[in-house]
Amino acid sequence: MRTVVERAVTIFERDLGCSVELASPGFKDPRDAFDAIVALESDLAGMRALADRLGERMTPSLRAFLSHPWTAEDFTGAVLVRKAVTNTMWKFMRQYDLLLTPTLAVPPFAAESSGPLEIDGREVRDGDWSPFTFPMNLTGQPAATVPAGWTTEGLPIGLQIVGPHLGDEKVLRASAAFEAASPWADQWPTVC
């Protein structure tokens, strides 16, 4: 993952004339707040009824999410975290045109899996395979994913291109420029 994404970032610098530097917005992991926002904006009663009907056919992580005893404080705290992370991203993006990240922290995994429980030798929570995408959903940052390369098994690895608030056009232009500099249309993963 690192090697493929680093190569993709090099294309921005070498082939597209961008000045690239290692930087991080610097916010703490907002995963718990994101989960609470998802619960807040979902039909919990309907989803819980569906979980009761489906039972074991629903993934354990989704059943655990739906059985969590959400409180008003969980929701109001999550809204405050979302505002803080959004403000941090706004300040960060005033310094940069784009933020480039991996799309996921791991290569593609089986569709019936909830994802790995270990990444890079470290035990992780369910869903920790997507630490780069959900904060952009939380803050409303415009973002796109483009194919950056392939695993040794021929599975795609994505590069996430993030822009400033309302910077959709910038993200789409950068995505098109990257895809022109690193074409991939002739390469498709093997379908099993």
HUVENJO-V363359 format. One record per pair of residues at least 24 apart in sequence whose C-alpha atoms are under 10 Angstrom apart, sorted by the first residue. I is the first residue (numbers start at 1). J is the second residue. Records with the same first field share a line. If there is no record, write none. Layout:
# HUVENJO-V363359
I = J ; J
This chain:
# HUVENJO-V363359
1 = 102 ; 103 ; 104 ; 105 ; 106 ; 107 ; 148 ; 149 ; 150 ; 151 ; 156 ; 157 ; 158 ; 159
2 = 101 ; 102 ; 105 ; 106 ; 157
3 = 149
4 = 102 ; 147 ; 148 ; 149 ; 150 ; 151 ; 156 ; 157 ; 158 ; 159
5 = 100 ; 101 ; 102 ; 103 ; 147 ; 148 ; 149 ; 157 ; 158 ; 159 ; 160
6 = 100 ; 101 ; 102 ; 148 ; 159
7 = 148 ; 149
8 = 100 ; 101 ; 102 ; 146 ; 147 ; 148 ; 149 ; 158 ; 159 ; 178 ; 181 ; 182
9 = 100 ; 101 ; 102 ; 148 ; 159 ; 178
11 = 148 ; 178 ; 181 ; 182
12 = 100 ; 174 ; 177 ; 178 ; 181 ; 182
15 = 177 ; 178 ; 181 ; 182
16 = 174 ; 177 ; 178 ; 180 ; 181
18 = 97
19 = 96
20 = 96 ; 98 ; 99 ; 100
21 = 96 ; 99
22 = 99 ; 100
23 = 92 ; 96 ; 99 ; 100
24 = 89 ; 92 ; 99 ; 101
25 = 85 ; 88 ; 89 ; 90 ; 91 ; 92 ; 93 ; 99
26 = 85 ; 88 ; 89 ; 92
27 = 81 ; 84 ; 85 ; 86 ; 87 ; 88 ; 89 ; 135
28 = 81 ; 85
29 = 85 ; 131 ; 135
30 = 78 ; 81 ; 82 ; 84 ; 85 ; 131 ; 134 ; 135 ; 138
31 = 78 ; 81 ; 127 ; 128 ; 130 ; 131 ; 134 ; 135 ; 138
32 = 74 ; 77 ; 78 ; 81
33 = 74 ; 75 ; 76 ; 77 ; 78 ; 79 ; 80 ; 81 ; 82 ; 135 ; 138
34 = 75 ; 78 ; 79 ; 81 ; 82 ; 134 ; 135 ; 137 ; 138 ; 139
35 = 65 ; 74 ; 75 ; 78 ; 134 ; 138
36 = 65 ; 68 ; 70 ; 71 ; 72 ; 73 ; 74 ; 75 ; 76 ; 77 ; 78 ; 79
37 = 74 ; 75 ; 76 ; 77 ; 78 ; 79 ; 81 ; 82 ; 138
38 = 65 ; 75 ; 78 ; 138
39 = 65 ; 66 ; 68 ; 70 ; 74 ; 75
40 = 70 ; 71 ; 72 ; 74 ; 75 ; 76 ; 78 ; 79
41 = 75
44 = 70
59 = 112 ; 113 ; 114
60 = 114 ; 126
61 = 114 ; 125 ; 126 ; 127
62 = 114 ; 126
79 = 138
81 = 138
82 = 135 ; 138 ; 139 ; 140
83 = 138 ; 139
84 = 139
85 = 135 ; 136 ; 138 ; 139
86 = 135 ; 136 ; 138 ; 139 ; 140 ; 141 ; 165
87 = 139
88 = 139
89 = 135 ; 136 ; 139 ; 140 ; 141 ; 163 ; 164 ; 165
90 = 139 ; 141 ; 164 ; 165
91 = 164
92 = 164
93 = 141 ; 162 ; 163 ; 164 ; 165
94 = 164 ; 165
95 = 164
96 = 163 ; 164
97 = 162 ; 163 ; 164 ; 167 ; 170 ; 171
98 = 143 ; 160 ; 161 ; 162 ; 163 ; 164 ; 167 ; 170 ; 171 ; 174
99 = 143 ; 160 ; 161 ; 162 ; 163 ; 164 ; 171
100 = 132 ; 143 ; 144 ; 145 ; 159 ; 160 ; 161 ; 162 ; 163
101 = 131 ; 132 ; 133 ; 145 ; 158 ; 159 ; 160 ; 161 ; 162
102 = 130 ; 131 ; 132 ; 133 ; 145 ; 146 ; 148 ; 157 ; 158 ; 159 ; 160 ; 161
103 = 129 ; 130 ; 131 ; 132 ; 133 ; 144 ; 145 ; 146 ; 147 ; 148 ; 157 ; 158 ; 159 ; 160 ; 161
104 = 128 ; 129 ; 130 ; 131 ; 132 ; 133 ; 145 ; 157 ; 158 ; 159 ; 160
105 = 129 ; 130 ; 131 ; 132 ; 133 ; 157 ; 158
106 = 130 ; 157
107 = 150 ; 151 ; 153 ; 155 ; 156 ; 157 ; 158
108 = 151 ; 155 ; 156 ; 157 ; 158
109 = 155
132 = 160
133 = 160 ; 162
136 = 162 ; 163
139 = 165
140 = 164 ; 165 ; 166
141 = 165 ; 166 ; 167 ; 168
142 = 166 ; 167 ; 168 ; 169 ; 170 ; 171 ; 172
143 = 167 ; 168 ; 170 ; 171 ; 172 ; 175
144 = 168 ; 171 ; 172 ; 174 ; 175
145 = 171 ; 172 ; 175
146 = 174 ; 175 ; 176 ; 178 ; 179 ; 182 ; 184
147 = 175 ; 178 ; 179 ; 182 ; 183 ; 184 ; 185
148 = 178 ; 179 ; 182 ; 183 ; 184
149 = 182 ; 183 ; 184 ; 187
150 = 184 ; 187 ; 188 ; 189
151 = 189
153 = 189 ; 190
154 = 187 ; 188 ; 189 ; 190
155 = 187 ; 188 ; 189 ; 190 ; 191
156 = 184 ; 187 ; 188 ; 189
